[in-house]
Amino acid sequence: MRVAHALQARDGDEFAKPGTLVEVRFVKGQSLSLTAARLLALMILTAGGDAWEPVAHRMRKADIRRGHKGNERISEMLEELHRTLFAVDDLSWRGRKATKRFSLIQSSREEIDEHGAEAGWIEWEFTPYARRLIRESETYAVLNRQAVLGFRSSYALRLYELGALRLHRRQSNWRADMTAIRAAFGIAPELYKDFAQLRRKVLEKAKAEIDHLAHFTVDWREIRRGRAIVEIEFTFQPKMAPAQLTMAESDGEDATPDARRADQVMPIATPPALPAPVRAPTKRPGSTETALRFPSGSLLYGSEPFGELAKVHGGGWSRDLIADAYRSEMGERLANLSGTKLVKSWTGFCQAFAARRGRP
């Protein structure tokens, strides 16, 4: 929750989802639609560091619609969240292994405006057990709001959350049997009984979207027993600096998700809005002021905004260590990069560096 508070204070697109909520299973035969899963993510983003408190949280309907077109059927999404059951491993009153089933949303209110159902606010409270899971979670996944809204498959969104959680734990692999995978994805028993269908309809589609939208890529290995596939091992790898540089050079962060797919260029993460001192100066005609360039020496003194950006986004690693890696990665391209594009490229590299190495 401290991380959620910190990300909320930045007022950017990144938010923390507790690991306990990422890893809950769907009850057999149940799953969330893509729109309901997006709404749940926005609820967690909005609640932020107060998600575990026994209070009501509020969000504008306009914030739910923002980022994608059309009537989002907010009433139907809320009702779907109310009736969907999740499951976790627990102990019975006798101390034996048991499965606990619960819902995430305890109550909700939706304002009805006489000028149309799209106006106004929604209000909700998490269930006591959901708040307990949030409060006790010691791990979290850092998600990007624009990526969440960009997914077109609920399976892709689910795998994105699981991958983001494992990368933050510095665990690049996830291995599970078919029963656990179907429960994690919420795949109904009657769907994709043949693995070739599951590979084509779920895994390949999820990989294509994640590789485009997320700050990491995903691959998997099929483990067989005889001719039957009994387990799958997923591998998640952070994207490297050249991908985010291409994004910064094209100023593509304002593009729609569909346009970004078409361009084959994806950001590692949309960086939070930068404060005024970080904005790059521009060279005016007849002025001696030069464009912002990456420093050649240490970032400890007189190197702003780069030193502060490394401190904020570098995961606690040495500023100069990240700077040396950046210079090595960029090579001759660094001489042609300046101003706002340089700031965006450096910010993305710091995030990628921290994601690859975890905490020092």
C-alpha positions in Angstrom: 0.0 0.0 0.0 3.0 2.3 0.5 4.0 1.7 -3.1 0.4 2.3 -4.2 0.4 5.7 -2.4 3.8 6.6 -4.0 2.6 5.8 -7.5 -0.7 7.7 -6.9 1.3 10.8 -5.8 3.1 10.8 -9.1 -0.2 11.2 -10.9 1.0 9.0 -13.8 -0.3 5.9 -15.6 1.4 3.4 -13.3 -0.4 1.8 -10.4 0.2 -1.2 -8.0 -2.0 -4.2 -7.8 -1.5 -6.4 -4.7 0.0 -9.8 -5.6 -2.7 -11.6 -3.6 -5.3 -10.2 -6.0 -3.3 -11.0 -9.1 -2.9 -14.6 -8.0 -6.5 -15.4 -7.0 -8.2 -18.0 -9.1 -11.5 -17.9 -10.7 -14.1 -20.4 -9.4 -14.5 -23.2 -12.0 -16.7 -22.0 -14.8 -16.5 -18.3 -14.0 -14.3 -15.5 -15.3 -14.4 -11.8 -15.8 -15.2 -10.3 -19.2 -12.6 -7.9 -20.6 -14.6 -4.8 -19.8 -15.3 -6.0 -16.2 -11.6 -6.9 -15.7 -10.6 -3.4 -16.9 -13.2 -1.8 -14.5 -11.7 -3.8 -11.6 -8.2 -2.6 -12.6 -9.4 1.0 -12.6 -11.1 0.5 -9.2 -7.8 -0.7 -7.7 -6.0 2.3 -9.4 -8.5 4.7 -8.0 -8.5 3.3 -4.5 -4.7 3.3 -4.4 -3.1 3.0 -1.0 -6.5 3.2 0.7 -7.8 0.0 -1.0 -7.6 -1.9 2.3 -9.6 0.7 4.3 -13.2 0.0 5.2 -14.4 3.0 3.2 -16.3 3.8 0.0 -14.3 4.6 -3.1 -15.5 6.8 -5.9 -14.8 7.2 -9.6 -16.4 9.3 -12.4 -18.1 7.3 -15.2 -16.2 9.5 -17.6 -12.9 8.0 -16.3 -14.2 4.5 -17.0 -15.0 5.4 -20.6 -11.8 7.4 -21.2 -9.3 5.6 -23.4 -11.7 3.5 -25.5 -14.9 4.3 -27.4 -18.5 3.2 -27.0 -21.0 2.6 -24.2 -19.3 0.6 -21.6 -22.5 -0.8 -20.0 -21.3 0.2 -16.6 -24.3 -1.2 -14.8 -23.6 -4.6 -16.4 -20.0 -4.5 -15.5 -20.7 -3.7 -11.8 -23.2 -6.6 -11.6 -20.7 -8.9 -13.2 -18.1 -8.0 -10.5 -20.7 -8.6 -7.8 -21.6 -12.1 -8.9 -18.1 -13.4 -9.9 -16.5 -15.7 -7.3 -12.8 -16.0 -6.7 -10.9 -18.8 -4.9 -7.8 -19.1 -2.8 -6.2 -21.9 -0.8 -7.1 -21.7 2.9 -7.4 -23.8 6.1 -10.7 -25.0 7.6 -11.6 -24.6 11.2 -10.0 -28.0 11.8 -6.7 -26.9 10.3 -7.2 -28.9 7.1 -6.6 -27.7 3.6 -9.6 -25.9 2.1 -10.7 -23.7 -0.7 -12.1 -20.3 0.2 -14.6 -18.7 -2.2 -15.4 -15.0 -2.1 -16.3 -11.9 -4.1 -14.3 -8.7 -4.4 -17.1 -6.1 -4.3 -19.4 -5.8 -1.3 -21.7 -3.0 -2.5 -21.9 -0.4 -5.2 -23.9 2.6 -6.1 -24.3 4.1 -9.5 -25.7 7.6 -10.0 -28.5 7.8 -12.5 -28.7 11.2 -14.2 -31.9 12.3 -15.8 -29.9 13.4 -18.8 -28.5 10.0 -19.5 -27.0 7.0 -17.6 -23.4 7.9 -18.7 -23.2 11.0 -16.4 -22.2 11.0 -12.7 -20.2 8.8 -10.5 -20.0 5.2 -9.2 -19.2 4.3 -5.6 -18.1 0.9 -4.2 -16.7 -0.9 -1.2 -14.4 -4.0 -1.3 -15.5 -7.0 0.8 -13.8 -7.5 4.2 -11.9 -10.6 2.9 -10.7 -8.7 -0.2 -9.5 -5.9 2.0 -7.7 -8.4 4.2 -5.9 -9.9 1.1 -4.9 -6.4 0.0 -3.7 -5.4 3.5 -1.6 -8.6 3.9 -0.1 -8.7 0.5 3.7 -8.4 0.6 4.1 -8.4 -3.2 2.7 -6.3 -6.0 2.6 -5.9 -9.7 3.2 -2.5 -11.3 0.7 -2.1 -14.1 0.3 0.6 -16.7 -3.2 2.1 -17.2 -2.8 2.7 -20.9 -1.7 -0.9 -21.4 -4.7 -2.2 -19.4 -7.1 -0.2 -21.5 -5.3 -1.3 -24.7 -5.8 -5.1 -24.3 -8.5 -6.7 -26.5 -8.4 -10.1 -24.8 -9.2 -10.8 -21.2 -6.7 -13.7 -21.3 -4.0 -11.3 -22.4 -4.8 -8.9 -19.6 -4.7 -11.8 -17.1 -1.3 -13.0 -18.3 0.0 -9.4 -18.3 -0.9 -9.1 -14.6 0.8 -12.4 -13.8 3.9 -11.5 -15.8 4.2 -8.0 -14.2 4.0 -9.6 -10.7 6.7 -12.2 -11.4 9.0 -9.7 -13.0 8.8 -7.5 -9.9 9.6 -10.6 -7.8 12.6 -11.2 -10.0 11.0 -14.5 -11.1 11.0 -14.6 -14.9 9.4 -18.0 -15.1 5.9 -19.4 -14.2 5.3 -23.1 -14.5 1.9 -24.6 -13.9 -0.2 -27.7 -14.9 -3.2 -27.4 -17.2 -5.7 -27.3 -14.3 -3.9 -24.4 -12.6 -3.6 -22.5 -15.9 -7.2 -22.9 -16.8 -8.2 -21.7 -13.3 -5.8 -18.7 -13.5 -7.2 -17.6 -16.9 -10.8 -18.4 -16.0 -11.2 -20.7 -19.0 -14.6 -22.4 -18.8 -14.5 -26.3 -18.8 -16.3 -26.6 -22.1 -13.9 -24.3 -23.9 -10.7 -25.2 -25.7 -10.5 -28.9 -24.6 -8.1 -29.5 -27.4 -4.7 -27.9 -26.6 -4.2 -26.8 -30.2 -7.3 -24.6 -29.8 -6.1 -23.3 -26.4 -2.7 -22.5 -28.0 -4.3 -20.6 -30.9 -7.2 -18.9 -29.2 -5.6 -18.1 -25.8 -1.8 -18.3 -25.8 -0.9 -17.0 -29.2 -3.3 -14.1 -29.0 -2.2 -13.2 -25.4 1.5 -13.3 -26.5 0.8 -11.0 -29.5 -0.9 -8.4 -27.4 1.6 -8.5 -24.5 4.6 -8.2 -26.8 3.0 -5.0 -28.2 1.5 -3.4 -25.2 3.5 -4.5 -22.1 6.9 -3.4 -20.8 8.0 -7.1 -21.2 7.6 -10.0 -23.7 6.3 -13.5 -23.0 7.2 -16.9 -24.4 6.2 -20.4 -23.2 7.5 -24.0 -23.3 5.1 -26.9 -23.5 6.0 -29.9 -21.3 4.7 -33.3 -22.4 4.1 -36.6 -20.8 4.0 -39.0 -23.7 1.9 -37.2 -26.3 -0.1 -35.1 -23.9 0.8 -31.6 -22.8 0.6 -31.6 -19.0 2.4 -28.3 -18.0 3.4 -25.0 -19.5 6.3 -22.9 -18.5 6.0 -19.2 -19.3 9.1 -16.9 -19.5 8.8 -13.1 -19.1 11.6 -10.8 -20.3 11.7 -7.0 -19.9 12.0 -5.0 -23.1 15.4 -3.5 -23.8 16.3 0.1 -24.4 16.1 0.3 -28.3 12.3 -0.4 -28.2 11.6 2.4 -25.9 14.0 4.7 -27.7 12.0 4.1 -30.9 8.9 5.0 -29.1 10.4 8.2 -27.7 11.8 9.3 -31.1 8.4 8.9 -32.7 6.6 10.7 -29.9 4.1 7.9 -30.1 2.8 8.0 -26.6 -0.2 9.9 -27.8 -1.1 7.3 -30.4 -4.1 5.0 -30.0 -3.4 1.3 -29.0 -4.4 0.2 -32.5 -2.0 2.7 -34.1 0.8 1.5 -31.9 0.2 -2.1 -32.9 0.3 -1.0 -36.6 3.6 0.8 -36.1 5.1 -2.2 -34.3 6.5 0.1 -31.6 5.6 -0.1 -27.9 6.8 1.8 -24.9 8.2 0.1 -21.8 5.9 2.2 -19.8 4.4 5.6 -20.2 6.5 7.8 -17.8 4.7 10.0 -15.3 4.2 13.6 -16.1 7.5 15.4 -15.4 7.7 18.5 -13.2 8.7 21.9 -14.7 12.4 21.7 -13.8 12.7 18.5 -15.9 11.4 19.9 -19.1 14.0 20.2 -21.8 15.0 23.7 -22.9 14.7 24.5 -26.6 17.1 26.6 -28.6 15.6 29.8 -29.9 16.8 31.6 -33.0 19.7 33.9 -32.1 20.0 32.4 -28.7 23.1 30.9 -27.2 21.1 28.4 -25.2 21.8 24.8 -26.2 19.5 21.8 -26.3 19.6 19.4 -23.3 22.2 16.7 -23.8 23.2 13.6 -21.8 26.1 14.4 -19.5 29.4 12.6 -20.1 30.5 12.6 -16.4 29.0 11.6 -13.1 25.2 12.1 -12.4 25.8 13.0 -8.7 26.2 16.7 -9.1 25.0 19.3 -11.6 23.4 16.7 -14.0 19.7 17.4 -13.6 17.2 16.2 -14.6 19.1 13.0 -15.3 20.3 12.3 -11.8 16.9 12.9 -10.2 15.2 10.7 -12.9 17.7 7.9 -12.1 16.9 8.2 -8.4 13.1 8.0 -9.0 13.0 5.3 -11.7 16.2 3.4 -11.2 15.1 1.1 -8.4 17.8 2.2 -6.0 20.8 1.4 -8.2 23.7 3.7 -8.6 23.0 6.6 -10.9 26.4 6.3 -12.5 26.1 2.6 -12.9 22.8 3.1 -14.9 24.4 5.9 -16.8 27.4 3.8 -17.9 25.0 1.0 -19.1 22.9 3.6 -21.0 25.9 5.1 -22.8 27.1 1.6 -23.7 23.6 0.6 -24.9 23.0 3.7 -27.0 26.5 4.1 -28.5 26.7 6.6 -31.3 22.9 7.2 -31.3 23.2 9.1 -28.0 24.9 12.0 -29.8 21.8 12.5 -32.0 19.3 12.5 -29.0 18.4 15.6 -27.1 15.7 17.5 -25.3 12.4 15.9 -24.4 13.1 12.8 -26.5 16.3 12.2 -24.5 14.5 12.6 -21.2 11.8 10.0 -22.3 14.5 7.6 -23.5 16.5 7.9 -20.3 13.4 7.5 -18.1 12.4 4.3 -19.9 15.9 2.9 -19.7 16.0 3.5 -15.9 12.7 1.6 -15.6 14.0 -1.2 -17.7 17.3 -1.4 -15.8 15.4 -1.7 -12.5 13.0 -4.2 -13.9 15.8 -6.5 -15.2 17.8 -6.4 -12.0 15.3 -6.0 -9.3 16.4 -4.3 -6.1 20.1 -3.9 -5.3 
